[in-house]
Amino acid sequence: MSQSLSITPFTSDDLPVLAGFLHTAKLNLAINRLLIREWPNEVPQKANCTNAIQGSLNDPDSECLKAVDTATGDILGFAVLTRKRPQAQPQDAGEGDSDAPKSQCPDFMNPTVFNSVMQAASELGKVVQGVDHFDITYIYVKPSHRRTGIASKLLDTFKERCKAESLPLCIQIEPAGYRFFISQGFEDNGHHDFDLAQWAEPNSGLGVFRLAAAKWVPK
């Protein structure tokens, strides 16, 4: 890693930059071309990204970090770690109930695709349902600074938190990040394949999109 890097908490002052990073990441996901109505529909997308980052800042169980080039002051990446504690289930909870609250589909999203994604994420999450653990909510590095060790440094910071608490570190991975996390010692805990062709126009070229679950356990 050539640049001098610092890992520090991010604040609301960083929202415009970090929301821009998250928006860029969302634009690169093939499934989002079908999830977002009137693609790319950037105004509600950007607002949604800003609200998501602000939500992490407001969450007392989340640790929000940024990677900063100390020479220039530029933010090169960010990550959010969230503690997930088991929640008590109501006595009349059915077999299909989960720890997570049900999410409402935003108006600018396709409800069929949205519900499919939420259901898949819920199914993958059952691997750690009822288990105290940490989730990587976000991890992102600017494309111009990838393969320089920034993501590894952010991840190592999170691993140290998990070691201190003797808790597993979990993530649901989109296709581009799969090899990175496996190379960092994460164990594949299953996946869900979405056949994007079922929602796309004929001859769109869209195929299978895989969402995977992975877990790292401190030694």
C-alpha positions as CSV (number, residue, x, y, z in Angstrom):
1,M,0.0,0.0,0.0
2,S,1.8,3.1,-1.2
3,Q,-0.3,5.8,0.5
4,S,-0.3,6.5,4.2
5,L,-3.7,5.5,5.5
6,S,-5.7,6.2,8.7
7,I,-8.8,4.4,9.8
8,T,-11.1,6.6,11.8
9,P,-14.8,7.0,12.6
10,F,-16.8,8.8,10.0
11,T,-19.3,11.5,10.8
12,S,-22.4,13.1,9.3
13,D,-20.0,15.6,7.5
14,D,-18.8,12.7,5.4
15,L,-22.3,11.7,4.3
16,P,-22.2,13.2,0.8
17,V,-19.0,11.3,-0.1
18,L,-20.0,8.0,1.5
19,A,-23.5,8.1,0.0
20,G,-21.9,8.7,-3.3
21,F,-19.7,5.7,-2.8
22,L,-22.7,3.5,-1.9
23,H,-24.6,4.8,-4.9
24,T,-21.7,3.9,-7.2
25,A,-21.6,0.4,-5.8
26,K,-25.4,0.0,-6.3
27,L,-25.1,1.1,-10.0
28,N,-22.7,-1.7,-10.7
29,L,-25.0,-4.5,-9.5
30,A,-26.8,-6.2,-12.4
31,I,-29.8,-7.1,-10.2
32,N,-30.4,-3.4,-9.4
33,R,-31.2,-2.7,-13.0
34,L,-34.3,-4.8,-12.4
35,L,-34.9,-3.8,-8.8
36,I,-35.0,0.0,-9.5
37,R,-37.9,1.2,-11.5
38,E,-37.2,3.6,-14.3
39,W,-33.5,2.8,-14.1
40,P,-31.3,4.4,-13.0
41,N,-33.8,6.7,-11.3
42,E,-30.9,8.5,-9.5
43,V,-32.8,11.0,-7.3
44,P,-34.5,8.4,-5.1
45,Q,-31.5,6.1,-5.3
46,K,-29.1,8.7,-4.0
47,A,-31.6,9.7,-1.2
48,N,-31.9,6.1,-0.2
49,C,-28.2,5.7,0.0
50,T,-27.9,8.8,2.1
51,N,-30.6,7.6,4.5
52,A,-28.9,4.2,4.7
53,I,-25.5,5.7,5.8
54,Q,-27.2,8.0,8.2
55,G,-29.1,5.1,9.6
56,S,-25.8,3.4,10.4
57,L,-24.5,6.5,12.1
58,N,-27.7,6.6,14.2
59,D,-27.4,3.0,15.2
60,P,-25.7,2.5,18.6
61,D,-24.7,-1.0,17.6
62,S,-22.8,0.1,14.5
63,E,-19.2,1.1,14.2
64,C,-18.7,3.4,11.2
65,L,-15.2,3.7,9.8
66,K,-13.5,5.5,6.9
67,A,-10.1,5.0,5.3
68,V,-8.4,8.3,4.7
69,D,-5.3,9.2,2.7
70,T,-3.4,11.1,5.3
71,A,-1.4,13.1,2.7
72,T,-4.4,14.4,0.8
73,G,-7.3,14.0,3.3
74,D,-9.3,12.1,0.6
75,I,-11.7,9.4,1.8
76,L,-10.7,6.2,-0.1
77,G,-13.2,3.8,1.4
78,F,-15.5,3.1,4.3
79,A,-17.0,0.2,6.2
80,V,-19.7,-0.4,8.8
81,L,-19.7,-3.1,11.4
82,T,-23.0,-3.9,13.2
83,R,-23.5,-6.0,16.3
84,K,-26.4,-8.4,16.0
85,R,-27.6,-9.7,19.3
86,P,-30.3,-12.5,19.5
87,Q,-33.8,-11.2,20.0
88,A,-36.4,-12.9,22.1
89,Q,-39.1,-14.5,20.0
90,P,-42.8,-14.1,20.9
91,Q,-44.2,-17.4,22.3
92,D,-46.6,-17.6,19.4
93,A,-43.9,-17.0,16.8
94,G,-44.4,-19.3,13.8
95,E,-41.8,-21.3,12.0
96,G,-41.4,-18.7,9.3
97,D,-40.7,-15.8,11.7
98,S,-37.2,-14.4,11.9
99,D,-35.2,-12.0,14.1
100,A,-35.4,-9.2,11.5
101,P,-38.3,-6.9,11.1
102,K,-40.1,-7.1,7.7
103,S,-39.1,-4.4,5.3
104,Q,-41.4,-2.3,3.2
105,C,-40.7,-2.0,-0.5
106,P,-39.8,1.6,-1.4
107,D,-42.0,3.2,-4.1
108,F,-39.1,3.4,-6.6
109,M,-38.3,-0.3,-6.4
110,N,-40.0,-3.3,-8.1
111,P,-41.8,-5.2,-5.3
112,T,-41.4,-8.6,-6.9
113,V,-37.6,-8.3,-7.1
114,F,-37.4,-6.5,-3.7
115,N,-39.4,-9.3,-2.0
116,S,-37.3,-12.0,-3.6
117,V,-34.1,-10.3,-2.4
118,M,-35.4,-9.8,1.1
119,Q,-36.5,-13.5,1.3
120,A,-33.2,-14.7,0.1
121,A,-31.3,-12.5,2.5
122,S,-33.5,-13.8,5.3
123,E,-32.9,-17.4,4.4
124,L,-29.2,-17.0,4.2
125,G,-29.3,-15.2,7.6
126,K,-30.7,-18.2,9.3
127,V,-27.2,-19.7,9.6
128,V,-26.6,-17.2,12.4
129,Q,-30.2,-16.6,13.5
130,G,-30.2,-16.6,17.3
131,V,-26.4,-16.3,17.5
132,D,-24.7,-13.2,18.9
133,H,-22.4,-12.0,16.1
134,F,-21.1,-9.1,14.1
135,D,-22.3,-8.2,10.5
136,I,-20.3,-6.3,7.9
137,T,-23.1,-4.0,6.7
138,Y,-21.0,-2.1,4.2
139,I,-17.4,-2.2,3.0
140,Y,-16.3,-0.2,-0.1
141,V,-13.1,1.1,-1.6
142,K,-12.8,3.6,-4.5
143,P,-12.1,1.7,-7.7
144,S,-9.0,3.7,-8.3
145,H,-7.5,2.5,-5.0
146,R,-8.5,-1.2,-5.0
147,R,-5.9,-3.9,-4.7
148,T,-3.8,-1.6,-2.4
149,G,-4.7,-3.2,0.9
150,I,-7.4,-0.7,2.0
151,A,-10.2,-3.3,2.2
152,S,-7.9,-5.7,4.1
153,K,-7.0,-3.0,6.6
154,L,-10.7,-2.1,7.2
155,L,-11.5,-5.8,7.5
156,D,-8.6,-6.4,9.9
157,T,-10.0,-3.7,12.2
158,F,-13.3,-5.5,12.3
159,K,-11.6,-8.8,12.9
160,E,-9.9,-7.4,16.0
161,R,-13.3,-6.3,17.3
162,C,-14.6,-9.8,16.9
163,K,-11.5,-11.4,18.5
164,A,-12.0,-9.1,21.5
165,E,-15.6,-10.3,21.9
166,S,-15.0,-13.9,20.7
167,L,-17.8,-13.5,18.2
168,P,-18.1,-14.5,14.6
169,L,-18.0,-12.0,11.7
170,C,-20.6,-12.5,9.0
171,I,-21.4,-10.9,5.6
172,Q,-23.7,-11.4,2.7
173,I,-21.6,-11.1,-0.4
174,E,-22.4,-9.8,-3.9
175,P,-20.5,-11.5,-6.8
176,A,-17.6,-9.1,-7.1
177,G,-16.5,-9.5,-3.5
178,Y,-16.8,-13.2,-3.1
179,R,-13.1,-14.2,-3.9
180,F,-11.8,-11.4,-1.7
181,F,-13.7,-12.6,1.4
182,I,-12.8,-16.2,0.9
183,S,-9.2,-15.2,0.5
184,Q,-9.5,-13.4,3.9
185,G,-10.4,-16.6,5.7
186,F,-14.2,-16.5,5.5
187,E,-16.1,-19.7,5.2
188,D,-18.9,-20.1,2.6
189,N,-22.2,-20.6,4.4
190,G,-24.4,-21.0,1.4
191,H,-25.8,-19.0,-1.4
192,H,-29.0,-18.1,-3.4
193,D,-29.0,-17.7,-7.1
194,F,-31.4,-15.3,-8.8
195,D,-32.2,-15.9,-12.4
196,L,-32.4,-12.3,-13.6
197,A,-33.8,-13.5,-17.0
198,Q,-37.2,-14.1,-15.3
199,W,-37.6,-10.3,-14.7
200,A,-35.7,-9.0,-17.7
201,E,-36.6,-8.2,-21.3
202,P,-36.0,-11.1,-23.8
203,N,-32.4,-11.3,-25.0
204,S,-31.2,-8.8,-22.3
205,G,-28.0,-10.8,-21.6
206,L,-28.8,-10.9,-17.9
207,G,-28.3,-14.3,-16.3
208,V,-27.6,-15.7,-12.8
209,F,-26.8,-13.3,-9.9
210,R,-25.5,-15.0,-6.8
211,L,-25.8,-13.7,-3.2
212,A,-23.6,-15.7,-0.8
213,A,-23.3,-15.8,2.9
214,A,-19.9,-16.2,4.6
215,K,-18.6,-16.3,8.2
216,W,-15.2,-15.7,9.8
217,V,-14.6,-17.2,13.3
218,P,-11.8,-15.9,15.4
219,K,-9.2,-18.5,16.4
